[in-house]
């Protein structure tokens, strides 16, 4: 049971990070002139990819930790 709570908290944190950072990045990209510099667009794209990968890795890590904890409790 504690493992499930742990996974839920980690996944919620990862979703919050992606959910709050991405709209700000998109808004920053849409402000100013309509055509962003290609280097700036590449930076926004790379940050987006890193956030998604980090969120997935965090969720997978939390799931693995929860499974190990449940295995430990079961003996």
HTML snippet that shows the backbone in 3Dmol.js (N, CA, C, O; Angstrom):
<script src="https://3Dmol.org/build/3Dmol-min.js"></script>
<div id="view" style="width:600px;height:400px;position:relative"></div>
<script>
const pdb = `
ATOM      1  N   UNK A   1       0.827  -1.200   0.000  1.00  0.00           N
ATOM      2  CA  UNK A   1       0.000   0.000   0.000  1.00  0.00           C
ATOM      3  C   UNK A   1       0.873   1.266   0.000  1.00  0.00           C
ATOM      4  O   UNK A   1       0.610   2.222  -0.729  1.00  0.00           O
ATOM      5  N   UNK A   2       1.895   1.241   0.821  1.00  0.00           N
ATOM      6  CA  UNK A   2       2.791   2.397   0.874  1.00  0.00           C
ATOM      7  C   UNK A   2       3.490   2.604  -0.465  1.00  0.00           C
ATOM      8  O   UNK A   2       3.739   3.738  -0.873  1.00  0.00           O
ATOM      9  N   UNK A   3       3.805   1.502  -1.149  1.00  0.00           N
ATOM     10  CA  UNK A   3       4.434   1.590  -2.468  1.00  0.00           C
ATOM     11  C   UNK A   3       3.553   2.304  -3.469  1.00  0.00           C
ATOM     12  O   UNK A   3       4.043   3.084  -4.286  1.00  0.00           O
ATOM     13  N   UNK A   4       2.256   2.045  -3.415  1.00  0.00           N
ATOM     14  CA  UNK A   4       1.313   2.688  -4.337  1.00  0.00           C
ATOM     15  C   UNK A   4       1.269   4.188  -4.067  1.00  0.00           C
ATOM     16  O   UNK A   4       1.232   4.988  -5.002  1.00  0.00           O
ATOM     17  N   UNK A   5       1.272   4.569  -2.804  1.00  0.00           N
ATOM     18  CA  UNK A   5       1.281   5.991  -2.451  1.00  0.00           C
ATOM     19  C   UNK A   5       2.558   6.654  -2.972  1.00  0.00           C
ATOM     20  O   UNK A   5       2.516   7.765  -3.500  1.00  0.00           O
ATOM     21  N   UNK A   6       3.686   5.968  -2.819  1.00  0.00           N
ATOM     22  CA  UNK A   6       4.969   6.483  -3.291  1.00  0.00           C
ATOM     23  C   UNK A   6       4.943   6.714  -4.797  1.00  0.00           C
ATOM     24  O   UNK A   6       5.370   7.765  -5.276  1.00  0.00           O
ATOM     25  N   UNK A   7       4.441   5.730  -5.544  1.00  0.00           N
ATOM     26  CA  UNK A   7       4.352   5.858  -7.007  1.00  0.00           C
ATOM     27  C   UNK A   7       3.436   7.011  -7.378  1.00  0.00           C
ATOM     28  O   UNK A   7       3.772   7.808  -8.254  1.00  0.00           O
ATOM     29  N   UNK A   8       2.302   7.112  -6.734  1.00  0.00           N
ATOM     30  CA  UNK A   8       1.339   8.175  -7.044  1.00  0.00           C
ATOM     31  C   UNK A   8       1.961   9.549  -6.810  1.00  0.00           C
ATOM     32  O   UNK A   8       1.768  10.462  -7.613  1.00  0.00           O
ATOM     33  N   UNK A   9       2.698   9.698  -5.728  1.00  0.00           N
ATOM     34  CA  UNK A   9       3.325  10.989  -5.437  1.00  0.00           C
ATOM     35  C   UNK A   9       4.388  11.338  -6.469  1.00  0.00           C
ATOM     36  O   UNK A   9       4.459  12.482  -6.917  1.00  0.00           O
ATOM     37  N   UNK A  10       5.217  10.365  -6.852  1.00  0.00           N
ATOM     38  CA  UNK A  10       6.270  10.631  -7.834  1.00  0.00           C
ATOM     39  C   UNK A  10       5.680  10.972  -9.204  1.00  0.00           C
ATOM     40  O   UNK A  10       6.144  11.899  -9.868  1.00  0.00           O
ATOM     41  N   UNK A  11       4.663  10.227  -9.623  1.00  0.00           N
ATOM     42  CA  UNK A  11       4.032  10.489 -10.918  1.00  0.00           C
ATOM     43  C   UNK A  11       3.357  11.852 -10.901  1.00  0.00           C
ATOM     44  O   UNK A  11       3.452  12.598 -11.876  1.00  0.00           O
ATOM     45  N   UNK A  12       2.678  12.188  -9.812  1.00  0.00           N
ATOM     46  CA  UNK A  12       2.016  13.495  -9.708  1.00  0.00           C
ATOM     47  C   UNK A  12       3.038  14.624  -9.774  1.00  0.00           C
ATOM     48  O   UNK A  12       2.786  15.651 -10.406  1.00  0.00           O
ATOM     49  N   UNK A  13       4.185  14.446  -9.130  1.00  0.00           N
ATOM     50  CA  UNK A  13       5.235  15.466  -9.178  1.00  0.00           C
ATOM     51  C   UNK A  13       5.767  15.636 -10.602  1.00  0.00           C
ATOM     52  O   UNK A  13       5.948  16.759 -11.073  1.00  0.00           O
ATOM     53  N   UNK A  14       6.014  14.523 -11.279  1.00  0.00           N
ATOM     54  CA  UNK A  14       6.520  14.594 -12.655  1.00  0.00           C
ATOM     55  C   UNK A  14       5.495  15.272 -13.570  1.00  0.00           C
ATOM     56  O   UNK A  14       5.861  16.090 -14.414  1.00  0.00           O
ATOM     57  N   UNK A  15       4.216  14.933 -13.403  1.00  0.00           N
ATOM     58  CA  UNK A  15       3.177  15.553 -14.224  1.00  0.00           C
ATOM     59  C   UNK A  15       3.075  17.041 -13.938  1.00  0.00           C
ATOM     60  O   UNK A  15       2.838  17.829 -14.853  1.00  0.00           O
ATOM     61  N   UNK A  16       3.247  17.434 -12.696  1.00  0.00           N
ATOM     62  CA  UNK A  16       3.190  18.852 -12.339  1.00  0.00           C
ATOM     63  C   UNK A  16       4.337  19.618 -12.990  1.00  0.00           C
ATOM     64  O   UNK A  16       4.148  20.722 -13.501  1.00  0.00           O
ATOM     65  N   UNK A  17       5.523  19.021 -12.966  1.00  0.00           N
ATOM     66  CA  UNK A  17       6.682  19.692 -13.578  1.00  0.00           C
ATOM     67  C   UNK A  17       6.437  19.907 -15.065  1.00  0.00           C
ATOM     68  O   UNK A  17       6.637  21.009 -15.576  1.00  0.00           O
ATOM     69  N   UNK A  18       6.007  18.865 -15.756  1.00  0.00           N
ATOM     70  CA  UNK A  18       5.757  18.982 -17.194  1.00  0.00           C
ATOM     71  C   UNK A  18       4.581  19.911 -17.458  1.00  0.00           C
ATOM     72  O   UNK A  18       4.623  20.719 -18.386  1.00  0.00           O
ATOM     73  N   UNK A  19       3.535  19.804 -16.652  1.00  0.00           N
ATOM     74  CA  UNK A  19       2.334  20.614 -16.859  1.00  0.00           C
ATOM     75  C   UNK A  19       2.537  22.096 -16.624  1.00  0.00           C
ATOM     76  O   UNK A  19       1.886  22.921 -17.265  1.00  0.00           O
ATOM     77  N   UNK A  20       3.428  22.444 -15.717  1.00  0.00           N
ATOM     78  CA  UNK A  20       3.643  23.868 -15.450  1.00  0.00           C
ATOM     79  C   UNK A  20       4.732  24.461 -16.318  1.00  0.00           C
ATOM     80  O   UNK A  20       4.666  25.639 -16.672  1.00  0.00           O
ATOM     81  N   UNK A  21       5.724  23.676 -16.666  1.00  0.00           N
ATOM     82  CA  UNK A  21       6.831  24.228 -17.448  1.00  0.00           C
ATOM     83  C   UNK A  21       6.480  24.382 -18.920  1.00  0.00           C
ATOM     84  O   UNK A  21       6.858  25.375 -19.542  1.00  0.00           O
ATOM     85  N   UNK A  22       5.771  23.426 -19.484  1.00  0.00           N
ATOM     86  CA  UNK A  22       5.508  23.474 -20.919  1.00  0.00           C
ATOM     87  C   UNK A  22       4.671  24.676 -21.348  1.00  0.00           C
ATOM     88  O   UNK A  22       5.047  25.334 -22.318  1.00  0.00           O
ATOM     89  N   UNK A  23       3.572  24.999 -20.694  1.00  0.00           N
ATOM     90  CA  UNK A  23       2.829  26.191 -21.134  1.00  0.00           C
ATOM     91  C   UNK A  23       3.668  27.468 -21.094  1.00  0.00           C
ATOM     92  O   UNK A  23       3.515  28.341 -21.947  1.00  0.00           O
ATOM     93  N   UNK A  24       4.551  27.574 -20.108  1.00  0.00           N
ATOM     94  CA  UNK A  24       5.412  28.757 -20.024  1.00  0.00           C
ATOM     95  C   UNK A  24       6.402  28.795 -21.176  1.00  0.00           C
ATOM     96  O   UNK A  24       6.667  29.859 -21.737  1.00  0.00           O
ATOM     97  N   UNK A  25       6.950  27.636 -21.532  1.00  0.00           N
ATOM     98  CA  UNK A  25       7.877  27.589 -22.662  1.00  0.00           C
ATOM     99  C   UNK A  25       7.171  27.934 -23.966  1.00  0.00           C
ATOM    100  O   UNK A  25       7.710  28.667 -24.795  1.00  0.00           O
ATOM    101  N   UNK A  26       5.968  27.404 -24.144  1.00  0.00           N
ATOM    102  CA  UNK A  26       5.211  27.684 -25.367  1.00  0.00           C
ATOM    103  C   UNK A  26       4.840  29.159 -25.429  1.00  0.00           C
ATOM    104  O   UNK A  26       4.954  29.784 -26.483  1.00  0.00           O
ATOM    105  N   UNK A  27       4.398  29.718 -24.309  1.00  0.00           N
ATOM    106  CA  UNK A  27       4.047  31.141 -24.275  1.00  0.00           C
ATOM    107  C   UNK A  27       5.261  32.011 -24.567  1.00  0.00           C
ATOM    108  O   UNK A  27       5.163  33.019 -25.267  1.00  0.00           O
ATOM    109  N   UNK A  28       6.408  31.610 -24.023  1.00  0.00           N
ATOM    110  CA  UNK A  28       7.632  32.374 -24.291  1.00  0.00           C
ATOM    111  C   UNK A  28       7.982  32.313 -25.770  1.00  0.00           C
ATOM    112  O   UNK A  28       8.488  33.284 -26.333  1.00  0.00           O
ATOM    113  N   UNK A  29       7.717  31.191 -26.391  1.00  0.00           N
ATOM    114  CA  UNK A  29       7.992  31.041 -27.813  1.00  0.00           C
ATOM    115  C   UNK A  29       7.047  31.852 -28.679  1.00  0.00           C
ATOM    116  O   UNK A  29       7.418  32.274 -29.774  1.00  0.00           O
ATOM    117  N   UNK A  30       5.826  32.076 -28.201  1.00  0.00           N
ATOM    118  CA  UNK A  30       4.832  32.801 -28.990  1.00  0.00           C
ATOM    119  C   UNK A  30       4.894  34.304 -28.775  1.00  0.00           C
ATOM    120  O   UNK A  30       4.350  35.068 -29.573  1.00  0.00           O
ATOM    121  N   UNK A  31       5.552  34.739 -27.703  1.00  0.00           N
ATOM    122  CA  UNK A  31       5.686  36.178 -27.463  1.00  0.00           C
ATOM    123  C   UNK A  31       6.674  36.788 -28.446  1.00  0.00           C
ATOM    124  O   UNK A  31       7.505  36.089 -29.025  1.00  0.00           O
ATOM    125  N   UNK A  32       6.575  38.057 -28.619  1.00  0.00           N
ATOM    126  CA  UNK A  32       7.522  38.764 -29.481  1.00  0.00           C
ATOM    127  C   UNK A  32       7.217  38.545 -30.944  1.00  0.00           C
ATOM    128  O   UNK A  32       6.054  38.460 -31.339  1.00  0.00           O
ATOM    129  N   UNK A  33       8.253  38.453 -31.742  1.00  0.00           N
ATOM    130  CA  UNK A  33       8.048  38.320 -33.175  1.00  0.00           C
ATOM    131  C   UNK A  33       7.536  36.913 -33.507  1.00  0.00           C
ATOM    132  O   UNK A  33       7.790  35.955 -32.778  1.00  0.00           O
ATOM    133  N   UNK A  34       6.826  36.819 -34.600  1.00  0.00           N
ATOM    134  CA  UNK A  34       6.187  35.560 -34.985  1.00  0.00           C
ATOM    135  C   UNK A  34       7.205  34.488 -35.337  1.00  0.00           C
ATOM    136  O   UNK A  34       6.957  33.300 -35.130  1.00  0.00           O
ATOM    137  N   UNK A  35       8.342  34.900 -35.864  1.00  0.00           N
ATOM    138  CA  UNK A  35       9.354  33.917 -36.263  1.00  0.00           C
ATOM    139  C   UNK A  35      10.464  33.900 -35.225  1.00  0.00           C
ATOM    140  O   UNK A  35      11.219  34.863 -35.087  1.00  0.00           O
ATOM    141  N   UNK A  36      10.553  32.803 -34.505  1.00  0.00           N
ATOM    142  CA  UNK A  36      11.613  32.678 -33.510  1.00  0.00           C
ATOM    143  C   UNK A  36      12.909  32.260 -34.188  1.00  0.00           C
ATOM    144  O   UNK A  36      12.904  31.601 -35.227  1.00  0.00           O
ATOM    145  N   UNK A  37      13.978  32.645 -33.598  1.00  0.00           N
ATOM    146  CA  UNK A  37      15.282  32.238 -34.082  1.00  0.00           C
ATOM    147  C   UNK A  37      15.388  30.709 -33.981  1.00  0.00           C
ATOM    148  O   UNK A  37      14.975  30.133 -32.975  1.00  0.00           O
ATOM    149  N   UNK A  38      15.932  30.047 -35.004  1.00  0.00           N
ATOM    150  CA  UNK A  38      16.019  28.575 -34.981  1.00  0.00           C
ATOM    151  C   UNK A  38      16.753  28.020 -33.758  1.00  0.00           C
ATOM    152  O   UNK A  38      16.406  26.947 -33.266  1.00  0.00           O
ATOM    153  N   UNK A  39      17.751  28.732 -33.271  1.00  0.00           N
ATOM    154  CA  UNK A  39      18.472  28.253 -32.089  1.00  0.00           C
ATOM    155  C   UNK A  39      17.575  28.283 -30.856  1.00  0.00           C
ATOM    156  O   UNK A  39      17.639  27.391 -30.010  1.00  0.00           O
ATOM    157  N   UNK A  40      16.746  29.307 -30.760  1.00  0.00           N
ATOM    158  CA  UNK A  40      15.830  29.406 -29.629  1.00  0.00           C
ATOM    159  C   UNK A  40      14.776  28.303 -29.706  1.00  0.00           C
ATOM    160  O   UNK A  40      14.435  27.699 -28.689  1.00  0.00           O
ATOM    161  N   UNK A  41      14.263  28.041 -30.897  1.00  0.00           N
ATOM    162  CA  UNK A  41      13.291  26.960 -31.065  1.00  0.00           C
ATOM    163  C   UNK A  41      13.911  25.614 -30.707  1.00  0.00           C
ATOM    164  O   UNK A  41      13.264  24.776 -30.078  1.00  0.00           O
ATOM    165  N   UNK A  42      15.156  25.408 -31.104  1.00  0.00           N
ATOM    166  CA  UNK A  42      15.843  24.153 -30.770  1.00  0.00           C
ATOM    167  C   UNK A  42      16.000  24.010 -29.261  1.00  0.00           C
ATOM    168  O   UNK A  42      15.871  22.911 -28.721  1.00  0.00           O
ATOM    169  N   UNK A  43      16.277  25.119 -28.580  1.00  0.00           N
ATOM    170  CA  UNK A  43      16.403  25.083 -27.129  1.00  0.00           C
ATOM    171  C   UNK A  43      15.078  24.708 -26.470  1.00  0.00           C
ATOM    172  O   UNK A  43      15.045  23.872 -25.567  1.00  0.00           O
ATOM    173  N   UNK A  44      13.983  25.329 -26.926  1.00  0.00           N
ATOM    174  CA  UNK A  44      12.660  25.012 -26.378  1.00  0.00           C
ATOM    175  C   UNK A  44      12.333  23.542 -26.633  1.00  0.00           C
ATOM    176  O   UNK A  44      11.827  22.858 -25.744  1.00  0.00           O
ATOM    177  N   UNK A  45      12.619  23.053 -27.838  1.00  0.00           N
ATOM    178  CA  UNK A  45      12.354  21.647 -28.153  1.00  0.00           C
ATOM    179  C   UNK A  45      13.180  20.720 -27.279  1.00  0.00           C
ATOM    180  O   UNK A  45      12.668  19.707 -26.803  1.00  0.00           O
ATOM    181  N   UNK A  46      14.446  21.046 -27.059  1.00  0.00           N
ATOM    182  CA  UNK A  46      15.296  20.168 -26.254  1.00  0.00           C
ATOM    183  C   UNK A  46      14.860  20.167 -24.791  1.00  0.00           C
ATOM    184  O   UNK A  46      14.918  19.132 -24.127  1.00  0.00           O
ATOM    185  N   UNK A  47      14.421  21.324 -24.284  1.00  0.00           N
ATOM    186  CA  UNK A  47      13.923  21.377 -22.908  1.00  0.00           C
ATOM    187  C   UNK A  47      12.656  20.538 -22.792  1.00  0.00           C
ATOM    188  O   UNK A  47      12.479  19.822 -21.807  1.00  0.00           O
ATOM    189  N   UNK A  48      11.779  20.617 -23.777  1.00  0.00           N
ATOM    190  CA  UNK A  48      10.554  19.818 -23.764  1.00  0.00           C
ATOM    191  C   UNK A  48      10.885  18.331 -23.725  1.00  0.00           C
ATOM    192  O   UNK A  48      10.306  17.579 -22.942  1.00  0.00           O
ATOM    193  N   UNK A  49      11.813  17.917 -24.568  1.00  0.00           N
ATOM    194  CA  UNK A  49      12.198  16.497 -24.607  1.00  0.00           C
ATOM    195  C   UNK A  49      12.788  16.072 -23.269  1.00  0.00           C
ATOM    196  O   UNK A  49      12.469  14.994 -22.767  1.00  0.00           O
ATOM    197  N   UNK A  50      13.639  16.902 -22.690  1.00  0.00           N
ATOM    198  CA  UNK A  50      14.254  16.562 -21.407  1.00  0.00           C
ATOM    199  C   UNK A  50      13.204  16.454 -20.305  1.00  0.00           C
ATOM    200  O   UNK A  50      13.297  15.568 -19.456  1.00  0.00           O
ATOM    201  N   UNK A  51      12.208  17.337 -20.302  1.00  0.00           N
ATOM    202  CA  UNK A  51      11.158  17.268 -19.289  1.00  0.00           C
ATOM    203  C   UNK A  51      10.341  15.991 -19.426  1.00  0.00           C
ATOM    204  O   UNK A  51      10.029  15.339 -18.429  1.00  0.00           O
ATOM    205  N   UNK A  52       9.997  15.636 -20.653  1.00  0.00           N
ATOM    206  CA  UNK A  52       9.202  14.422 -20.866  1.00  0.00           C
ATOM    207  C   UNK A  52      10.005  13.184 -20.466  1.00  0.00           C
ATOM    208  O   UNK A  52       9.477  12.288 -19.808  1.00  0.00           O
ATOM    209  N   UNK A  53      11.264  13.135 -20.857  1.00  0.00           N
ATOM    210  CA  UNK A  53      12.108  11.987 -20.502  1.00  0.00           C
ATOM    211  C   UNK A  53      12.275  11.901 -18.989  1.00  0.00           C
ATOM    212  O   UNK A  53      12.206  10.813 -18.417  1.00  0.00           O
ATOM    213  N   UNK A  54      12.492  13.039 -18.340  1.00  0.00           N
ATOM    214  CA  UNK A  54      12.649  13.036 -16.885  1.00  0.00           C
ATOM    215  C   UNK A  54      11.373  12.577 -16.187  1.00  0.00           C
ATOM    216  O   UNK A  54      11.434  11.837 -15.205  1.00  0.00           O
ATOM    217  N   UNK A  55      10.225  13.011 -16.687  1.00  0.00           N
ATOM    218  CA  UNK A  55       8.954  12.596 -16.084  1.00  0.00           C
ATOM    219  C   UNK A  55       8.748  11.101 -16.240  1.00  0.00           C
ATOM    220  O   UNK A  55       8.330  10.429 -15.297  1.00  0.00           O
ATOM    221  N   UNK A  56       9.037  10.574 -17.418  1.00  0.00           N
ATOM    222  CA  UNK A  56       8.882   9.128 -17.633  1.00  0.00           C
ATOM    223  C   UNK A  56       9.866   8.335 -16.787  1.00  0.00           C
ATOM    224  O   UNK A  56       9.506   7.317 -16.197  1.00  0.00           O
ATOM    225  N   UNK A  57      11.097   8.797 -16.729  1.00  0.00           N
ATOM    226  CA  UNK A  57      12.107   8.099 -15.926  1.00  0.00           C
ATOM    227  C   UNK A  57      11.731   8.115 -14.449  1.00  0.00           C
ATOM    228  O   UNK A  57      11.915   7.123 -13.744  1.00  0.00           O
ATOM    229  N   UNK A  58      11.209   9.233 -13.990  1.00  0.00           N
ATOM    230  CA  UNK A  58      10.790   9.337 -12.594  1.00  0.00           C
ATOM    231  C   UNK A  58       9.651   8.373 -12.304  1.00  0.00           C
ATOM    232  O   UNK A  58       9.645   7.701 -11.272  1.00  0.00           O
ATOM    233  N   UNK A  59       8.698   8.307 -13.208  1.00  0.00           N
ATOM    234  CA  UNK A  59       7.568   7.395 -13.016  1.00  0.00           C
ATOM    235  C   UNK A  59       8.026   5.937 -13.031  1.00  0.00           C
ATOM    236  O   UNK A  59       7.594   5.139 -12.200  1.00  0.00           O
ATOM    237  N   UNK A  60       8.902   5.591 -13.977  1.00  0.00           N
ATOM    238  CA  UNK A  60       9.403   4.209 -14.044  1.00  0.00           C
ATOM    239  C   UNK A  60      10.235   3.871 -12.813  1.00  0.00           C
ATOM    240  O   UNK A  60      10.142   2.762 -12.287  1.00  0.00           O
ATOM    241  N   UNK A  61      11.039   4.808 -12.355  1.00  0.00           N
ATOM    242  CA  UNK A  61      11.838   4.587 -11.156  1.00  0.00           C
ATOM    243  C   UNK A  61      10.944   4.372  -9.942  1.00  0.00           C
ATOM    244  O   UNK A  61      11.194   3.490  -9.120  1.00  0.00           O
ATOM    245  N   UNK A  62       9.909   5.183  -9.840  1.00  0.00           N
ATOM    246  CA  UNK A  62       8.986   5.051  -8.711  1.00  0.00           C
ATOM    247  C   UNK A  62       8.256   3.713  -8.758  1.00  0.00           C
ATOM    248  O   UNK A  62       8.053   3.080  -7.722  1.00  0.00           O
ATOM    249  N   UNK A  63       7.863   3.283  -9.944  1.00  0.00           N
ATOM    250  CA  UNK A  63       7.176   2.001 -10.064  1.00  0.00           C
ATOM    251  C   UNK A  63       8.108   0.855  -9.674  1.00  0.00           C
ATOM    252  O   UNK A  63       7.691  -0.078  -8.988  1.00  0.00           O
ATOM    253  N   UNK A  64       9.356   0.922 -10.105  1.00  0.00           N
ATOM    254  CA  UNK A  64      10.323  -0.109  -9.742  1.00  0.00           C
ATOM    255  C   UNK A  64      10.579  -0.142  -8.248  1.00  0.00           C
ATOM    256  O   UNK A  64      10.671  -1.214  -7.649  1.00  0.00           O
ATOM    257  N   UNK A  65      10.695   1.030  -7.650  1.00  0.00           N
ATOM    258  CA  UNK A  65      10.916   1.101  -6.206  1.00  0.00           C
ATOM    259  C   UNK A  65       9.715   0.552  -5.448  1.00  0.00           C
ATOM    260  O   UNK A  65       9.872  -0.133  -4.437  1.00  0.00           O
ATOM    261  N   UNK A  66       8.525   0.852  -5.934  1.00  0.00           N
ATOM    262  CA  UNK A  66       7.320   0.343  -5.271  1.00  0.00           C
ATOM    263  C   UNK A  66       7.244  -1.176  -5.372  1.00  0.00           C
ATOM    264  O   UNK A  66       6.860  -1.842  -4.411  1.00  0.00           O
ATOM    265  N   UNK A  67       7.603  -1.724  -6.518  1.00  0.00           N
ATOM    266  CA  UNK A  67       7.592  -3.180  -6.672  1.00  0.00           C
ATOM    267  C   UNK A  67       8.610  -3.833  -5.749  1.00  0.00           C
ATOM    268  O   UNK A  67       8.325  -4.857  -5.128  1.00  0.00           O
ATOM    269  N   UNK A  68       9.792  -3.243  -5.659  1.00  0.00           N
ATOM    270  CA  UNK A  68      10.817  -3.803  -4.760  1.00  0.00           C
ATOM    271  C   UNK A  68      10.361  -3.718  -3.309  1.00  0.00           C
ATOM    272  O   UNK A  68      10.592  -4.642  -2.529  1.00  0.00           O
ATOM    273  N   UNK A  69       9.716  -2.619  -2.946  1.00  0.00           N
ATOM    274  CA  UNK A  69       9.234  -2.451  -1.577  1.00  0.00           C
ATOM    275  C   UNK A  69       8.144  -3.472  -1.273  1.00  0.00           C
ATOM    276  O   UNK A  69       8.133  -4.074  -0.199  1.00  0.00           O
ATOM    277  N   UNK A  70       7.232  -3.666  -2.217  1.00  0.00           N
ATOM    278  CA  UNK A  70       6.171  -4.655  -2.023  1.00  0.00           C
ATOM    279  C   UNK A  70       6.762  -6.058  -1.916  1.00  0.00           C
ATOM    280  O   UNK A  70       6.306  -6.859  -1.099  1.00  0.00           O
ATOM    281  N   UNK A  71       7.767  -6.363  -2.729  1.00  0.00           N
ATOM    282  CA  UNK A  71       8.438  -7.670  -2.641  1.00  0.00           C
ATOM    283  C   UNK A  71       9.100  -7.843  -1.283  1.00  0.00           C
ATOM    284  O   UNK A  71       9.077  -8.926  -0.699  1.00  0.00           O
ATOM    285  N   UNK A  72       9.690  -6.761  -0.791  1.00  0.00           N
ATOM    286  CA  UNK A  72      10.340  -6.806   0.519  1.00  0.00           C
ATOM    287  C   UNK A  72       9.311  -7.089   1.615  1.00  0.00           C
ATOM    288  O   UNK A  72       9.568  -7.878   2.524  1.00  0.00           O
ATOM    289  N   UNK A  73       8.155  -6.445   1.525  1.00  0.00           N
ATOM    290  CA  UNK A  73       7.118  -6.653   2.534  1.00  0.00           C
ATOM    291  C   UNK A  73       6.563  -8.078   2.490  1.00  0.00           C
ATOM    292  O   UNK A  73       6.227  -8.651   3.526  1.00  0.00           O
ATOM    293  N   UNK A  74       6.472  -8.634   1.309  1.00  0.00           N
ATOM    294  CA  UNK A  74       5.929  -9.988   1.163  1.00  0.00           C
ATOM    295  C   UNK A  74       6.942 -11.063   1.545  1.00  0.00           C
ATOM    296  O   UNK A  74       6.582 -12.220   1.762  1.00  0.00           O
ATOM    297  N   UNK A  75       8.186 -10.678   1.623  1.00  0.00           N
ATOM    298  CA  UNK A  75       9.224 -11.599   2.085  1.00  0.00           C
ATOM    299  C   UNK A  75       9.867 -12.274   0.972  1.00  0.00           C
ATOM    300  O   UNK A  75      10.767 -13.087   1.180  1.00  0.00           O
TER     301      UNK A  75
END
`;
const viewer = $3Dmol.createViewer("view");
viewer.addModel(pdb, "pdb");
viewer.setStyle({}, {cartoon: {color: "spectrum"}});
viewer.zoomTo();
viewer.render();
</script>
